Amino acid sequence: MSALGQLGAGTGPAPELHKPRKSWLPYLLLLPGGLWLVVFFAVPAIQLFATSLYDPSGSLENGYVMTWHFANYSDAVQEYLPHFGRSIGYAAITTAISLLVGYPLAYAIAVKGGRWKNVLLICVIAPFFTSFLIRTLAWKVILSDGGWVVSTLNWLHVPLPDGRLLATTPAVIAGLVYNFLPFMVLPLYASLEKLDPRLVEAAGDLYARPVARFTRVILPLSMPGVVAGTLLTFIPAAGDYINAQLLGTNRQYMIGNVIQSKFLRVGDYPAAAALSFTLMAAILVLVFVYVRRAGTDEVL
């Protein structure tokens, strides 16, 4: 018998490999978050959807009856379509301005901040130390007819709509930009802070102009922050109602103002729930299309 045969005969059957035991620890760690989502998101969302199908002829005094009235959706959209368009338009403008303002700021903090990075980041998030409502009320004072902003613009002979800033569309958008700008800056900073400066230097060594370095190197590598920042800015801005209520008039009211009025003042719960679900669906569709077209998989 050959040495190879003796070796095979002596070793016997190969031992069976033990399969690793299935660990339940990851699922246990996810359990608290899952329960939180079920109790505070899934259950209220289901209840809200059920409310949107109540008989619209009901009232708070006589109660509502489930009649599976899907016409609540078409009626709500037809009646308040301008408010939907205004909300999406304001949110898109707010996101664009926040990106134009926030990108240079995030780049300056990440690349040029040096030892002052932490201080500059605290300055960015400092407005969060104050209530959202108080910050918006402060803008109402700043943009008032007797405030320094209007006085300065009048001194510079800058034309203003109706001779004022408060209760106008620019005032509402200014409030939205101010309140949601940190949501744009922080994700951009997180992406730009990880940027390898040697890549930019290499582009310069290859005689790339500053514009080419930005469009071909810096911007593609920071696209995860751009996508995250635009989503974190656009979604809450589309559903906001505080800025339009305090800085605008009923001509600037967004769909959030209508929903708030239907729920808390009019008591028309079916219409308010239908408007809420329609807004969520519209935002989900827009976000899905945006992520598919500007997703980070294509630029990394």
VEXMIMI-863141 format. One record per residue (C-alpha): residue in three letters; x, y, z. Coordinates in nm, 4 decimals, m for minus. Example, Ala and Ser with C-alpha at 12.3 -4.5 7.8 and 13.67 -1.06 7.14 Angstrom:
<vogus>
type->ala	east->1.2300	north->m0.4500	up->0.7800
type->ser	east->1.3670	north->m0.1060	up->0.7140
</vogus>
This chain:
<vogus>
type->met	east->0.0000	north->0.0000	up->0.0000
type->ser	east->0.1328	north->0.3368	up->m0.0915
type->ala	east->0.2139	north->0.5990	up->0.1654
type->leu	east->m0.0799	north->0.8039	up->0.0420
type->gly	east->m0.3137	north->0.5071	up->0.0887
type->gln	east->m0.1802	north->0.4389	up->0.4376
type->leu	east->m0.2344	north->0.8007	up->0.5258
type->gly	east->m0.5941	north->0.7872	up->0.4027
type->ala	east->m0.6610	north->0.4611	up->0.5811
type->gly	east->m0.5207	north->0.5867	up->0.9062
type->thr	east->m0.7083	north->0.9086	up->0.9223
type->gly	east->m1.0574	north->0.7587	up->0.9039
type->pro	east->m1.3714	north->0.9550	up->0.8092
type->ala	east->m1.3432	north->1.3307	up->0.8049
type->pro	east->m1.4930	north->1.4963	up->1.1125
type->glu	east->m1.8180	north->1.6823	up->1.0587
type->leu	east->m1.7974	north->2.0596	up->1.0665
type->his	east->m1.9997	north->2.2144	up->1.3450
type->lys	east->m2.2387	north->2.4794	up->1.2226
type->pro	east->m2.2242	north->2.8011	up->1.4231
type->arg	east->m2.5124	north->2.8456	up->1.6586
type->lys	east->m2.7651	north->3.1034	up->1.5582
type->ser	east->m2.7308	north->3.4000	up->1.7899
type->trp	east->m3.0415	north->3.5886	up->1.8999
type->leu	east->m2.8403	north->3.8758	up->2.0451
type->pro	east->m2.8707	north->4.1046	up->1.7359
type->tyr	east->m3.2474	north->4.0575	up->1.7369
type->leu	east->m3.2667	north->4.1311	up->2.1082
type->leu	east->m3.0699	north->4.4514	up->2.0528
type->leu	east->m3.3130	north->4.5531	up->1.7778
type->leu	east->m3.6175	north->4.4734	up->1.9903
type->pro	east->m3.6418	north->4.8064	up->2.1826
type->gly	east->m3.6137	north->5.0114	up->1.8643
type->gly	east->m3.8607	north->4.7857	up->1.6863
type->leu	east->m4.1137	north->4.8158	up->1.9681
type->trp	east->m4.0682	north->5.1927	up->1.9686
type->leu	east->m4.1436	north->5.2095	up->1.5946
type->val	east->m4.4457	north->4.9832	up->1.6283
type->val	east->m4.5989	north->5.1711	up->1.9224
type->phe	east->m4.5196	north->5.5274	up->1.8174
type->phe	east->m4.5194	north->5.5018	up->1.4368
type->ala	east->m4.6939	north->5.1954	up->1.2961
type->val	east->m4.9969	north->5.2004	up->1.5288
type->pro	east->m5.0579	north->5.5781	up->1.4938
type->ala	east->m5.0118	north->5.5527	up->1.1152
type->ile	east->m5.2709	north->5.2748	up->1.0948
type->gln	east->m5.5094	north->5.4747	up->1.3126
type->leu	east->m5.4519	north->5.7836	up->1.0989
type->phe	east->m5.5267	north->5.5870	up->0.7827
type->ala	east->m5.8477	north->5.4547	up->0.9394
type->thr	east->m5.9454	north->5.8078	up->1.0378
type->ser	east->m5.8997	north->5.9246	up->0.6789
type->leu	east->m6.1747	north->5.6822	up->0.5705
type->tyr	east->m6.4387	north->5.7992	up->0.8184
type->asp	east->m6.7693	north->5.9435	up->0.7012
type->pro	east->m6.6986	north->6.3158	up->0.6402
type->ser	east->m7.0519	north->6.4070	up->0.7506
type->gly	east->m6.9688	north->6.3140	up->1.1109
type->ser	east->m6.8574	north->6.5526	up->1.3832
type->leu	east->m6.6808	north->6.5567	up->1.7160
type->glu	east->m7.0140	north->6.5851	up->1.8962
type->asn	east->m7.1922	north->6.3014	up->1.7141
type->gly	east->m6.8843	north->6.0927	up->1.6414
type->tyr	east->m6.7487	north->5.9507	up->1.3165
type->val	east->m6.8471	north->5.6266	up->1.1445
type->met	east->m6.6120	north->5.4085	up->0.9402
type->thr	east->m6.7580	north->5.4059	up->0.5885
type->trp	east->m6.4378	north->5.3437	up->0.3876
type->his	east->m6.4914	north->5.6806	up->0.2248
type->phe	east->m6.1899	north->5.6916	up->m0.0102
type->ala	east->m6.3341	north->6.0034	up->m0.1722
type->asn	east->m6.1880	north->6.1962	up->0.1223
type->tyr	east->m5.8533	north->6.1810	up->m0.0563
type->ser	east->m5.9707	north->6.3131	up->m0.3914
type->asp	east->m6.1812	north->6.5838	up->m0.2254
type->ala	east->m5.8905	north->6.6979	up->m0.0055
type->val	east->m5.6409	north->6.7070	up->m0.2925
type->gln	east->m5.8741	north->6.8955	up->m0.5253
type->glu	east->m5.9573	north->7.1547	up->m0.2619
type->tyr	east->m5.6054	north->7.2114	up->m0.1316
type->leu	east->m5.3881	north->7.1399	up->m0.4344
type->pro	east->m5.2394	north->7.4959	up->m0.4289
type->his	east->m5.1257	north->7.4390	up->m0.0703
type->phe	east->m4.9545	north->7.1145	up->m0.1705
type->gly	east->m4.7763	north->7.2905	up->m0.4550
type->arg	east->m4.6769	north->7.5776	up->m0.2287
type->ser	east->m4.5349	north->7.3390	up->0.0327
type->ile	east->m4.3278	north->7.1458	up->m0.2220
type->gly	east->m4.2112	north->7.4707	up->m0.3848
type->tyr	east->m4.1112	north->7.6343	up->m0.0562
type->ala	east->m3.9322	north->7.3184	up->0.0555
type->ala	east->m3.7429	north->7.2917	up->m0.2755
type->ile	east->m3.6331	north->7.6576	up->m0.2607
type->thr	east->m3.5334	north->7.6182	up->0.1037
type->thr	east->m3.3278	north->7.3094	up->0.0213
type->ala	east->m3.1526	north->7.4790	up->m0.2714
type->ile	east->m3.0633	north->7.7901	up->m0.0680
type->ser	east->m2.9497	north->7.5782	up->0.2268
type->leu	east->m2.7234	north->7.3766	up->m0.0037
type->leu	east->m2.5718	north->7.6898	up->m0.1590
type->val	east->m2.5109	north->7.8439	up->0.1831
type->gly	east->m2.4299	north->7.5287	up->0.3763
type->tyr	east->m2.1794	north->7.3694	up->0.1382
type->pro	east->m1.9165	north->7.6477	up->0.1576
type->leu	east->m1.9711	north->7.6695	up->0.5327
type->ala	east->m1.9292	north->7.2943	up->0.5815
type->tyr	east->m1.6222	north->7.2924	up->0.3555
type->ala	east->m1.4635	north->7.5795	up->0.5455
type->ile	east->m1.5195	north->7.4055	up->0.8799
type->ala	east->m1.3990	north->7.0650	up->0.7592
type->val	east->m1.0952	north->7.1757	up->0.5564
type->lys	east->m0.9952	north->7.5128	up->0.6995
type->gly	east->m1.1332	north->7.4914	up->1.0515
type->gly	east->m0.8202	north->7.3521	up->1.2145
type->arg	east->m0.8372	north->7.3643	up->1.5920
type->trp	east->m1.1533	north->7.5763	up->1.5701
type->lys	east->m1.3629	north->7.2957	up->1.4176
type->asn	east->m1.5450	north->7.2098	up->1.7393
type->val	east->m1.6175	north->7.5744	up->1.8161
type->leu	east->m1.7540	north->7.6333	up->1.4656
type->leu	east->m1.9707	north->7.3216	up->1.4868
type->ile	east->m2.1124	north->7.4413	up->1.8173
type->cys	east->m2.1975	north->7.7717	up->1.6490
type->val	east->m2.3847	north->7.5793	up->1.3794
type->ile	east->m2.5944	north->7.3802	up->1.6259
type->ala	east->m2.6279	north->7.6642	up->1.8803
type->pro	east->m2.9766	north->7.7628	up->1.7522
type->phe	east->m3.0982	north->7.4170	up->1.8591
type->phe	east->m3.0425	north->7.5236	up->2.2193
type->thr	east->m3.3490	north->7.7466	up->2.1759
type->ser	east->m3.7049	north->7.6440	up->2.1007
type->phe	east->m3.8094	north->7.6278	up->1.7343
type->leu	east->m4.1000	north->7.8595	up->1.8141
type->ile	east->m3.8803	north->8.1185	up->1.9864
type->arg	east->m3.6352	north->8.1210	up->1.6953
type->thr	east->m3.9176	north->8.1871	up->1.4520
type->leu	east->m4.0591	north->8.4617	up->1.6728
type->ala	east->m3.7146	north->8.6195	up->1.6752
type->trp	east->m3.7237	north->8.6306	up->1.2946
type->lys	east->m4.0618	north->8.7995	up->1.3188
type->val	east->m3.8976	north->9.0779	up->1.5181
type->ile	east->m3.5944	north->9.0971	up->1.2870
type->leu	east->m3.8084	north->9.1239	up->0.9717
type->ser	east->m4.0675	north->9.3600	up->1.1202
type->asp	east->m4.1469	north->9.6859	up->0.9448
type->gly	east->m3.9503	north->9.8854	up->1.2000
type->gly	east->m3.6591	north->9.6434	up->1.2194
type->trp	east->m3.3027	north->9.7085	up->1.1103
type->val	east->m3.3271	north->9.4770	up->0.8078
type->val	east->m3.6111	north->9.6712	up->0.6454
type->ser	east->m3.4508	north->10.0032	up->0.7427
type->thr	east->m3.1203	north->9.9014	up->0.5843
type->leu	east->m3.2862	north->9.7804	up->0.2636
type->asn	east->m3.4868	north->10.1021	up->0.2395
type->trp	east->m3.1673	north->10.3046	up->0.2907
type->leu	east->m3.0070	north->10.1053	up->0.0063
type->his	east->m3.3192	north->10.1687	up->m0.2059
type->val	east->m3.3827	north->9.7951	up->m0.2468
type->pro	east->m3.7417	north->9.7426	up->m0.3631
type->leu	east->m3.9513	north->9.5329	up->m0.1273
type->pro	east->m4.2865	north->9.3636	up->m0.1967
type->asp	east->m4.5520	north->9.5997	up->m0.0581
type->gly	east->m4.2700	north->9.7949	up->0.1040
type->arg	east->m4.2146	north->9.5323	up->0.3730
type->leu	east->m4.0589	north->9.1917	up->0.4394
type->leu	east->m4.2816	north->9.0465	up->0.7079
type->ala	east->m4.5931	north->8.8632	up->0.5888
type->thr	east->m4.4333	north->8.7858	up->0.2522
type->thr	east->m4.3024	north->8.4767	up->0.0768
type->pro	east->m3.9335	north->8.5766	up->0.1197
type->ala	east->m3.9909	north->8.6037	up->0.4954
type->val	east->m4.1346	north->8.2516	up->0.5130
type->ile	east->m3.8486	north->8.1062	up->0.3076
type->ala	east->m3.5926	north->8.2961	up->0.5162
type->gly	east->m3.7386	north->8.1439	up->0.8312
type->leu	east->m3.7345	north->7.7961	up->0.6785
type->val	east->m3.3729	north->7.8322	up->0.5673
type->tyr	east->m3.2611	north->7.9565	up->0.9063
type->asn	east->m3.4399	north->7.6815	up->1.1013
type->phe	east->m3.3310	north->7.3916	up->0.8800
type->leu	east->m2.9830	north->7.5035	up->0.7690
type->pro	east->m2.8036	north->7.2950	up->1.0372
type->phe	east->m2.9670	north->6.9822	up->0.8953
type->met	east->m2.7817	north->7.0563	up->0.5715
type->val	east->m2.4480	north->7.1614	up->0.7191
type->leu	east->m2.3897	north->6.8672	up->0.9531
type->pro	east->m2.4163	north->6.5835	up->0.6941
type->leu	east->m2.2047	north->6.7857	up->0.4506
type->tyr	east->m1.9404	north->6.8370	up->0.7180
type->ala	east->m1.9379	north->6.4637	up->0.7963
type->ser	east->m1.8637	north->6.3841	up->0.4299
type->leu	east->m1.6136	north->6.6627	up->0.3681
type->glu	east->m1.4261	north->6.5950	up->0.6904
type->lys	east->m1.3382	north->6.2459	up->0.5603
type->leu	east->m1.2134	north->6.3841	up->0.2276
type->asp	east->m0.8513	north->6.2906	up->0.1595
type->pro	east->m0.6681	north->6.6173	up->0.0751
type->arg	east->m0.4095	north->6.4220	up->m0.1247
type->leu	east->m0.6733	north->6.3566	up->m0.3898
type->val	east->m0.7280	north->6.7290	up->m0.4369
type->glu	east->m0.3516	north->6.7845	up->m0.4475
type->ala	east->m0.3176	north->6.5100	up->m0.7081
type->ala	east->m0.5817	north->6.6796	up->m0.9222
type->gly	east->m0.3851	north->7.0029	up->m0.8955
type->asp	east->m0.0645	north->6.8245	up->m0.9950
type->leu	east->m0.2489	north->6.7055	up->m1.3061
type->tyr	east->m0.3189	north->7.0696	up->m1.3941
type->ala	east->m0.6880	north->7.0578	up->m1.3025
type->arg	east->m0.8360	north->7.4024	up->m1.2518
type->pro	east->m1.0119	north->7.4806	up->m0.9215
type->val	east->m1.3537	north->7.4367	up->m1.0828
type->ala	east->m1.2514	north->7.0977	up->m1.2229
type->arg	east->m1.1120	north->6.9900	up->m0.8857
type->phe	east->m1.4446	north->7.0706	up->m0.7252
type->thr	east->m1.6710	north->6.9123	up->m0.9883
type->arg	east->m1.4528	north->6.6059	up->m1.0547
type->val	east->m1.3126	north->6.5299	up->m0.7093
type->ile	east->m1.4654	north->6.7161	up->m0.4146
type->leu	east->m1.8326	north->6.7147	up->m0.5126
type->pro	east->m1.8533	north->6.3440	up->m0.6128
type->leu	east->m1.6821	north->6.2363	up->m0.2895
type->ser	east->m1.9175	north->6.4517	up->m0.0837
type->met	east->m2.2372	north->6.3329	up->m0.2548
type->pro	east->m2.3427	north->6.1136	up->0.0414
type->gly	east->m2.3563	north->6.4294	up->0.2523
type->val	east->m2.5387	north->6.6200	up->m0.0212
type->val	east->m2.8049	north->6.3499	up->m0.0509
type->ala	east->m2.8474	north->6.3179	up->0.3263
type->gly	east->m2.8534	north->6.6953	up->0.3786
type->thr	east->m3.1106	north->6.7621	up->0.1078
type->leu	east->m3.3400	north->6.4910	up->0.2424
type->leu	east->m3.3070	north->6.6087	up->0.6028
type->thr	east->m3.3880	north->6.9635	up->0.4909
type->phe	east->m3.6605	north->6.9022	up->0.2340
type->ile	east->m3.8751	north->6.6566	up->0.4327
type->pro	east->m3.9339	north->6.8661	up->0.7486
type->ala	east->m3.9582	north->7.1888	up->0.5470
type->ala	east->m4.2404	north->7.0448	up->0.3352
type->gly	east->m4.4465	north->6.9661	up->0.6440
type->asp	east->m4.3705	north->7.2819	up->0.8407
type->tyr	east->m4.6442	north->7.5287	up->0.9334
type->ile	east->m4.4915	north->7.7486	up->1.2054
type->asn	east->m4.2932	north->7.9703	up->0.9691
type->ala	east->m4.5856	north->8.0318	up->0.7348
type->gln	east->m4.8150	north->8.1083	up->1.0271
type->leu	east->m4.5819	north->8.3517	up->1.2059
type->leu	east->m4.3906	north->8.5051	up->0.9132
type->gly	east->m4.6577	north->8.4965	up->0.6429
type->thr	east->m5.0291	north->8.5326	up->0.5833
type->asn	east->m5.2979	north->8.2987	up->0.4550
type->arg	east->m5.1577	north->8.3645	up->0.1064
type->gln	east->m4.8378	north->8.1853	up->0.2152
type->tyr	east->m5.0070	north->7.9045	up->0.4082
type->met	east->m4.8655	north->7.5584	up->0.3404
type->ile	east->m5.0405	north->7.2236	up->0.3628
type->gly	east->m4.9153	north->7.1882	up->0.7200
type->asn	east->m5.1209	north->7.4933	up->0.8172
type->val	east->m5.4320	north->7.3354	up->0.6671
type->ile	east->m5.3720	north->7.0058	up->0.8488
type->gln	east->m5.3116	north->7.1847	up->1.1789
type->ser	east->m5.6308	north->7.3876	up->1.1364
type->lys	east->m5.8380	north->7.0836	up->1.0389
type->phe	east->m5.7195	north->6.8848	up->1.3393
type->leu	east->m5.7141	north->7.1481	up->1.6142
type->arg	east->m5.9633	north->7.4179	up->1.5087
type->val	east->m6.2205	north->7.2857	up->1.2635
type->gly	east->m6.2248	north->6.9294	up->1.3980
type->asp	east->m6.2534	north->6.7775	up->1.0506
type->tyr	east->m6.0518	north->6.4668	up->1.1308
type->pro	east->m6.1189	north->6.2675	up->0.8092
type->ala	east->m6.0010	north->6.5512	up->0.5841
type->ala	east->m5.6994	north->6.6240	up->0.8065
type->ala	east->m5.5970	north->6.2568	up->0.8085
type->ala	east->m5.6421	north->6.2289	up->0.4313
type->leu	east->m5.4273	north->6.5386	up->0.3774
type->ser	east->m5.1602	north->6.3990	up->0.6107
type->phe	east->m5.1427	north->6.0666	up->0.4281
type->thr	east->m5.1404	north->6.2379	up->0.0906
type->leu	east->m4.8489	north->6.4568	up->0.2009
type->met	east->m4.6572	north->6.1536	up->0.3287
type->ala	east->m4.7182	north->5.9663	up->0.0047
type->ala	east->m4.6078	north->6.2627	up->m0.2082
type->ile	east->m4.2882	north->6.3039	up->m0.0062
type->leu	east->m4.2129	north->5.9303	up->m0.0250
type->val	east->m4.2491	north->5.9331	up->m0.4032
type->leu	east->m4.0285	north->6.2401	up->m0.4400
type->val	east->m3.7647	north->6.0962	up->m0.2063
type->phe	east->m3.7659	north->5.7617	up->m0.3879
type->val	east->m3.7204	north->5.9272	up->m0.7268
type->tyr	east->m3.4496	north->6.1581	up->m0.5924
type->val	east->m3.2517	north->5.8776	up->m0.4275
type->arg	east->m3.2722	north->5.6640	up->m0.7400
type->arg	east->m3.1458	north->5.9485	up->m0.9606
type->ala	east->m2.8918	north->6.1015	up->m0.7200
type->gly	east->m2.8117	north->5.8023	up->m0.5027
type->thr	east->m2.4625	north->5.7611	up->m0.3668
type->asp	east->m2.4080	north->5.4234	up->m0.5346
type->glu	east->m2.3424	north->5.5946	up->m0.8675
type->val	east->m2.0901	north->5.8455	up->m0.7412
type->leu	east->m1.8777	north->5.6420	up->m0.5007
</vogus>
